[in-house]
């Protein structure tokens, strides 16, 4: 393509030179006193030169357009530096991506502990949701709620699943749901309660994650409903306030409990800087597990694996 364009450009230059010589030669004869040279150009020669010039110009335009189209096609197939082909791969390539056209986005719903607001970035739950949304914007919808805000959480999930925008979930929209729910303390109890609310609507859940689950009044945070495919529980038992030691599947044929994992902070204290003095004084292990990077790194890995299509 470059050779064709080069030859075309050479032809254009030669044509322009020919036209220039016709004009310059005529003008020179007039300057030197040729009485018959009245600054005129051979009309037929100039016309031929003009037609040739127009053909050459058209060839140049077509050549440029073809090259632009080829370059645009090449750009659409390129992968940005540091990224892997597809959607949602980690920038450092440590997490393989998934093709956008094969899986719907993973809906991640998180519930805060205690009376903490959903946007409080002092807490790891909110930080995790923010990190997931920033790193995997095409494969994850991460939503955070206070543990008493189940109604808004349910409406948000239904809205995301309603791909036909008719205000009603059909069976296909329900079966396409890919949902992970997680939370700490009262938020962990609400995690199971929310999964139960989705079960009543016939909506499946890929995974529930509970961190030091403390039951709220009227809730059962230990019995995992049958619409949940997998569940996992992290807990500690050292503080005045501590989470449940175990969770059980209501229907073991449909739900796999990945494990109940205990953490200890007697010899491995975790910083709780920024928390109120009474929290650090009376329920420190309960907030240490909330700030334990090892626990939350594992939780993030579980969620990212689901966003890439891992079913188990």
C-alpha positions in Angstrom: 0.0 0.0 0.0 2.8 2.4 0.8 4.4 1.6 -2.6 1.2 2.4 -4.5 0.8 5.7 -2.6 4.4 6.6 -3.3 4.0 6.0 -7.0 0.7 8.0 -7.1 2.4 10.9 -5.3 5.2 10.8 -7.8 2.7 10.9 -10.7 1.0 13.9 -9.1 4.3 15.7 -8.7 5.2 15.1 -12.4 1.8 16.3 -13.6 2.1 19.5 -11.5 5.6 20.1 -12.9 4.2 19.7 -16.5 1.5 22.3 -15.9 4.1 24.6 -14.3 6.5 24.3 -17.3 3.7 25.2 -19.8 2.9 28.4 -17.8 6.5 29.3 -17.0 7.6 28.8 -20.6 4.8 31.0 -22.0 5.5 33.8 -19.5 9.2 33.7 -20.2 8.6 34.2 -24.0 6.5 37.2 -23.2 9.2 38.6 -20.9 11.8 38.4 -23.6 9.8 40.4 -26.1 8.3 37.7 -28.3 5.5 39.6 -30.0 3.6 36.3 -30.6 3.8 35.3 -27.0 0.7 36.9 -25.5 0.7 34.7 -22.3 -1.5 31.9 -23.5 -1.5 28.2 -22.8 -2.2 25.3 -25.1 -5.8 24.6 -24.0 -5.8 21.0 -25.0 -2.6 20.3 -23.2 -3.7 22.2 -20.1 -7.0 20.3 -20.1 -5.3 17.0 -20.4 -3.0 18.0 -17.5 -5.9 19.1 -15.4 -7.8 15.8 -16.0 -4.7 13.8 -15.1 -4.3 15.9 -11.9 -7.9 15.2 -10.9 -7.5 11.5 -11.4 -4.3 11.5 -9.4 -6.0 13.5 -6.6 -8.9 11.0 -6.5 -6.5 8.1 -6.3 -4.7 9.7 -3.4 -8.0 10.2 -1.5 -9.1 6.6 -2.1 -5.7 5.3 -1.0 -5.9 7.4 2.2 -9.4 6.3 3.0 -8.5 2.6 2.5 -5.5 3.0 4.7 -7.5 4.8 7.4 -10.1 2.0 7.4 -7.4 -0.7 7.7 -5.8 1.3 10.6 -9.1 1.6 12.3 -9.8 -2.1 12.0 -6.3 -2.8 13.4 -7.0 -0.5 16.4 -10.2 -2.2 17.3 -8.5 -5.6 17.5 -5.6 -4.3 19.6 -5.4 -4.7 23.3 -4.2 -1.7 25.4 -0.8 -2.1 27.1 -1.0 -3.9 30.3 -4.5 -5.2 29.7 -5.6 -8.7 28.5 -8.2 -9.2 25.8 -11.8 -9.3 26.9 -13.5 -7.6 29.8 -12.6 -7.2 33.5 -9.0 -8.5 33.5 -6.8 -7.1 36.2 -4.4 -4.3 34.9 -1.4 -6.4 35.9 -2.7 -9.5 34.1 -2.9 -11.5 37.3 -6.6 -12.2 36.8 -7.6 -13.5 33.4 -10.5 -11.7 31.6 -13.8 -13.0 30.3 -15.3 -12.1 27.0 -18.0 -9.5 27.4 -20.5 -11.3 25.1 -20.6 -14.6 27.1 -21.5 -13.7 30.7 -23.8 -11.0 32.2 -22.1 -8.8 34.8 -21.7 -10.1 38.3 -23.9 -8.3 40.8 -22.1 -7.9 44.1 -24.2 -6.7 47.1 -22.5 -5.8 50.3 -24.0 -5.0 53.7 -22.3 -2.9 56.3 -22.1 -3.9 60.0 -23.6 -2.1 63.0 -25.1 1.3 62.2 -22.5 2.2 59.6 -23.6 4.0 56.5 -23.0 2.4 53.1 -20.5 5.0 51.9 -18.2 4.9 55.0 -14.8 4.1 53.4 -13.2 3.6 56.8 -14.6 0.1 56.6 -13.2 -2.7 54.4 -16.7 -3.7 53.1 -17.1 -0.3 51.4 -13.5 -0.2 50.2 -13.9 -3.6 48.6 -17.0 -2.6 46.7 -15.3 0.5 45.5 -12.2 -1.4 44.4 -14.2 -4.0 42.6 -16.2 -1.4 40.7 -13.1 0.5 39.7 -11.0 -2.5 38.6 -13.8 -4.5 36.9 -16.3 -1.9 35.6 -17.5 -4.1 32.7 -17.9 -7.3 34.6 -19.0 -6.2 38.1 -21.8 -4.1 39.5 -20.8 -3.5 43.1 -23.5 -2.1 45.5 -23.2 -1.3 49.2 -26.1 -0.9 51.6 -26.6 -0.4 55.3 -27.8 -3.6 56.9 -31.3 -2.2 57.5 -31.7 -1.2 53.8 -32.8 -4.5 52.4 -35.7 -2.9 50.5 -33.5 -0.6 48.4 -31.0 -3.5 47.8 -33.8 -5.7 46.5 -35.1 -3.0 44.2 -31.6 -2.3 42.9 -31.0 -6.0 42.1 -34.3 -6.4 40.3 -33.7 -3.3 38.3 -30.3 -4.7 37.1 -31.8 -8.0 36.2 -34.7 -6.5 34.3 -33.0 -6.4 30.9 -36.3 -5.9 29.1 -37.1 -2.9 31.3 -40.7 -3.9 31.8 -40.7 -3.9 35.6 -41.1 -7.6 35.7 -38.6 -10.5 35.9 -39.3 -13.4 33.6 -37.8 -16.8 34.1 -35.0 -16.2 31.7 -33.9 -13.0 33.5 -34.0 -14.8 36.8 -32.0 -17.7 35.7 -29.4 -15.4 34.2 -28.7 -13.8 37.6 -25.1 -13.9 38.8 -25.1 -12.6 42.4 -22.6 -12.5 45.3 -23.7 -11.2 48.7 -21.3 -10.4 51.5 -21.3 -8.5 54.8 -19.7 -8.1 58.3 -21.4 -8.4 61.7 -25.1 -7.4 61.3 -24.3 -7.1 57.6 -23.3 -10.7 57.5 -26.6 -11.7 59.1 -28.4 -9.5 56.5 -26.4 -11.3 53.8 -28.3 -14.6 54.6 -31.6 -12.7 55.1 -31.2 -11.0 51.7 -30.4 -14.4 50.0 -33.6 -15.7 51.5 -35.6 -12.7 50.1 -34.1 -13.5 46.6 -35.1 -17.2 47.1 -38.7 -16.2 47.6 -38.5 -14.4 44.2 -36.9 -17.5 42.5 -33.6 -15.7 42.0 -30.4 -17.8 42.4 -27.2 -16.7 44.3 -23.7 -17.8 43.4 -22.1 -17.1 46.7 -22.7 -15.7 50.2 -19.8 -14.5 52.3 -20.2 -13.8 56.1 -17.5 -12.1 58.2 -18.0 -12.5 62.0 -21.8 -12.8 61.6 -23.9 -11.4 64.4 -27.6 -12.1 64.2 -30.1 -9.3 64.1 -33.4 -9.8 66.0 -35.7 -12.0 64.0 -33.0 -13.2 61.6 -31.3 -16.6 61.1 -27.8 -16.0 59.9 -26.8 -19.7 60.1 -29.1 -21.4 57.7 -28.2 -20.9 54.1 -31.3 -21.0 51.8 -31.3 -23.5 48.9 -31.0 -20.8 46.1 -27.4 -20.2 47.2 -24.9 -22.4 45.3 -21.9 -21.8 47.7 -21.4 -20.2 51.1 -18.4 -19.4 53.3 -18.0 -18.1 56.8 -15.2 -16.2 58.5 -15.3 -15.7 62.3 -13.4 -15.0 65.5 -14.3 -16.0 69.1 -12.0 -13.9 71.2 -13.9 -10.7 71.8 -17.0 -9.8 73.9 -18.7 -9.5 70.5 -18.0 -12.3 68.1 -19.5 -14.1 65.1 -21.1 -17.5 64.7 -18.8 -20.4 64.5 -20.6 -22.3 61.7 -23.2 -22.1 59.0 -25.2 -24.9 57.5 -27.0 -25.5 54.2 -30.7 -26.0 54.4 -30.4 -28.3 51.4 -26.9 -29.7 51.1 -27.7 -31.2 47.6 -28.0 -27.6 46.3 -25.7 -25.6 48.5 -22.0 -26.2 49.2 -20.5 -24.7 52.4 -17.0 -23.9 51.4 -15.9 -23.8 55.1 -16.0 -22.0 58.4 -12.7 -20.3 58.9 -11.5 -18.9 62.3 -9.1 -16.1 62.8 -7.1 -15.2 65.9 -5.7 -11.9 66.9 -4.1 -12.6 70.3 -0.6 -12.8 68.7 -1.3 -11.0 65.5 -3.0 -7.7 66.2 -4.5 -5.7 63.4 -4.6 -1.9 63.3 -8.0 -0.4 63.9 -7.0 3.2 63.5 -9.9 5.6 63.0 -12.4 3.5 64.9 -14.2 4.9 68.0 -12.5 4.3 71.4 -15.3 2.1 72.7 -15.1 -0.1 69.7 -11.3 -0.6 70.2 -11.8 -1.1 73.9 -14.8 -3.5 74.0 -15.0 -5.3 70.7 -11.5 -5.0 69.2 -11.3 -8.6 67.8 -14.6 -8.0 66.1 -13.3 -5.0 64.2 -9.8 -6.6 63.8 -11.3 -9.2 61.5 -13.1 -6.4 59.7 -9.7 -4.9 59.0 -7.8 -8.1 58.4 -6.2 -7.7 55.0 -5.7 -11.5 54.7 -9.4 -12.2 55.2 -10.5 -9.5 52.7 -7.9 -10.5 50.1 -9.4 -13.9 50.2 -12.9 -12.6 49.9 -11.9 -10.4 46.9 -10.3 -13.4 45.2 -13.5 -15.4 45.6 -15.6 -12.6 44.1 -13.2 -12.0 41.2 -13.2 -15.7 40.4 -17.0 -15.5 40.1 -16.8 -12.5 37.9 -14.6 -14.5 35.5 -17.2 -17.2 35.3 -16.0 -19.7 37.8 -18.9 -21.7 39.1 -17.1 -23.6 41.8 
